[in-house]
Amino acid sequence: MNNKGKKVLVLRSPGTNCDYEASHAMKRAGAEVTEAHINSLLRKEIKLIDYQMLFLPGGFSYGDYLGSAKILANKLTLKLGNELKEFIKEDNLVIGICNGFQVLVKAGLLPGNNKATLTFNDSGSFICKWVELKNVNKGKCIFSKGIDSLRVPIAHGEGKFVPENAKALKELYDNDQVVFKYKENPNGSVDDIAGICDETGRVFGLMPHPERNQYGWQDPISYRKNFEEKGEGFKVFENAVSYLSKKKL
């Protein structure tokens, strides 16, 4: 398979624990994947501009000290802020799942046009369960195209999405930045929001884990001898590779 133009950087840091699943999903979808530690970028051993997609996987970056994802977000903002902005301007893709979503929000890349945060679940505890999502995006988000609903797991303690105010929430809908909503809200997220994109539709953050339902057998409701080869979450990564395949270099 020709991977030209489909080079994906899966970026990890101390505490990241979903990088293997992220890499496997992108490779399975047809991308050329490089797995690297944040220090490799900071030391200029690799360059972000050499890739067409940045993947920030889940986990507990830097132990979630100072709050979930805050340290990694600061490193990206303070050390690589200009590179990230240029990377996004070049029609490249960025995805952050769970802790990666927290990074994007706390680095100011999402929502992008106003402020928001991801904070402690209303339950006050870590939640690990399967949830159902509904795609409410009208077409802007690259990653959600052709998806109506998703069954995917969550595993987070700070997954409650909170926009700055009612005006900011309205702007998210007006700009078609709300992507997935929980059918049954597990964490208290405002308006049941589980995932959003930026104004370009190319930067996407999602709290649940589609990479953990990339094979049909991973879904606990699948039949032992009768399940789809592709799990519902795999379409997210196929959409990314489809976009990169058509992207002009």
N, C-alpha and C positions, 0 to 999 in steps of 0.2 A: 504494500500500500504506500502511495506517495504521501509523505508527511510534510512536504514543503508548505510552509505557511501555517502549520499546525503545531508549533512548538509551545509547550505548556511548562511553566515553572511552578512546581508545587513547593511552597516555602514553609519550612518548619522552624521551630525555635524550641528551647527547653520546655518540656511539658506538652508539646504537640503529640497527639496519639492517633490521629485519623489520616495521617499522610499516606500510609500504605493503601488504604481503601480509595483515597482520592486519586492516587497515581494509577491504581489498577482500573478505575472507572474510565479515566481519560485515555489510557492505552487501549482499553477494550473498545472505546468509541472511535479509535483511529488516530489519536494524537501521538506526537513524539514528546515524551515527558522527561524532564530533568527534576530530580529531587535535590533540594539544597537547603542548607541552614542559613538563617538570616545573616550570619556573620560573613558568608561567602559574598553576599551583596555588599555589605558594609566595607569589606576589604577589597572590593572591585575584582574579585576572582571571577565573577560572572557579571554580566550586564543585563539589566531588565529589558533594555531596548532590543536584545537579541531574541526575545520571545514575543508571542502573540496573545498569550493568556497568562494571567497570574492567578493561582489557586491558593487561597488561604484556608487550610483545613481545620477541623475541630480539635478540641483538646483543652488543655489548661496552660496556655502560654505563660511562661515564667511563673507558674504556680498560681496565676491570677492574683499575685500580690499587687496591692494598690487598687484592687478591683479587677474584674474580668477583662483580660486583653489590654489593659491600660499600658503596660510596659512595652509590648510589641507595637501597639498603636503609636506610642511616643517615638520609638525607634524609627518607624517608617516615616512619620511626619517630620521629625527633626533632621534625620539623616538622608532620607530619600524622597522628601516631599516634592521637589521639582521634577525628579525622574518619574515619579508616579503620575504627576499631572501631565507630563509629556507623553507617557505611555498611554494614558487614557485618550488623549487628544488624537493619537494615531489610529483610532478605530479598533483598538485592542480590547480584549475582554478581561474582566476581573470578577472572580466569584469568591465569596467567603461563606463558609458553612459553620454554624454554631459559634465557636470561638472566633472563627474567621469573620463572621457577620459582626460580632462584637468589635473586632479590630476595625472593620470598615466604618462602623458608626462612630467609634471613639477617635478615629483618625480624621473624621470630617468628610470622608468620601461618600458616605450615605447619611441621610438622604441627599446631601449635596447642596440643596437650595435652602435648607433651614436646619434647625437642630433637633436632635432626638437622642434617646439613650436606650440601653438595654440594662435592666436592673433586676433585683431579686424577685423571684416568683412570689405570687401572693401567698402561697402555702408556706413560704419561708424555708423550704427544703428542696433538695435536688430531686428532679423528676426524670424517670426513665420509663418510657412507655411508647406504644405505637399510637399515632394520631392520624386523622384524615384531614387533608387540606383541599381547599377549593381555589382554583385559579380565577381571580377576578380581574386580571390585567386585560386591557383591551387590545393589546398587540405590541406595545412598546418593548417589553422585556424579551431579549433574545433567548434567554434560557427556558422560558415557559411556553414557547410556541407549540401549539398542538396538544397541550395538556389541559384536561378538564379538571381532574382531581388526582390526588396522590395519597397513598398510604405509606407513611414513612415513620421511623422512630425519632423520638426526641431524647436528649440526655443532657440536661442543663440545670443549673441552679439560679442563673441570672438571665432568663430568657424573655422577661416581660418587656415588650416594646412600648416605649412612651414617647410620643412626639412632644415638642416644646409646649404647644398649646393647641386650642381648637382651630385656629387659623392655619397652623402648620399642618394639621391633619387634613384639613380641606384642600390645601395646596397639593398634598400627596395624591389625593384622588383627582384633582383637576389636572395634574401633570401626568396621570396614568402611571404613577410610581408604586402603587400598592399592587403586589403580585399574588401572593398566597395568603389566605386567611384560614384559621382553624375552624373546623366545623363544630368542635367542642373545645372551648378555650381552656388549656391546661395550666396557664401561668398568669393570667390576668392581663395579657397584652391588650392595649387600647384597641378597640374595634376589632378584636380577634386577629390582629395582623401577625403573620408568621414570617413574611418575607417581603422585601421591597427592592426596587432598582433605582438607579439615579435617573436624571433627566434624559440621558442618552439611551437608556435601556441596556447598556453594555456592562454596567457595574451592578452586581446582584448579590444580595445577602439573604440568607435563609437560616432560621434556627434549627429546624428539623434536618435529618441526615438522609438525603436521597442516595448517597453513595453506599448506605447500608441496606438499600433495597434495589440493588442493580441486577440481582438474579432473582427469578421467581421464587426459588426455594427459601430465600431469606425471609419472606413474609410468613409469619406464624399461622396465618389462616390458609396458606396454600396446602393443597393435598399432597400427601407423600409421593404419589405416583402421577399426579396430574397438576402440573404447574407450568406457567409460561417461562420460556427461557430468559426473557428479559424482565427484570423487576420494574415496577412503575417508576422508580426514581431514575432509571437509566436514561430516560428520554431527556432529562436535563443536560446530560453530558453529550448526548448525540446532537442536541440543538447547538451546543457550543462548537463542536467540531464541524457541523454543517456550515455555520457562520464563517468559521475560519477557513474552510475550504473554498469559499466564494470570495474571500477577502483578497483584494489586490495588494501585492507586495510592492 
